[in-house]
Amino acid sequence: MRKDKEKVLDEVWTEDRVRSFLHYSPIAGTDADFHVLLKAYQSMRPSDFEIFLRFFLAEDRNINAANPDGQTVLEIVGEHRHGQEFAQLLTDHGAQSAA
């Protein structure tokens, strides 16, 4: 069987595309700020994520928003093998661990 979708590498992210993540609708029962932060982390490279964080904070959004289990995006990213650079960006922009 062949894959239906090829993996795209070195995709160009415009500022408008990065900014569009600010408007994703959250899953029912999930904090909107947590949802968009997590979606951005899951979708972006660190350089694009840093741009996203600037837009996010310019709208006075909560970088320490938590999921229904009380975890912040910083805590989730910290559990991932390749999340160190993202965790540092979050910390540099004011994120704090809830623990």
Buried (B, 14 or more C-beta within 10 A) or exposed (E): EEEEEEEEEEEEBEEEBBBEBBEBEBEEEBBBBBBBBBBBBEBBEBEBBBBBBEBBEEEEBBBBBBBEEEBBBBBBBBEEEEBEBBBBBBBEBEBEEEE
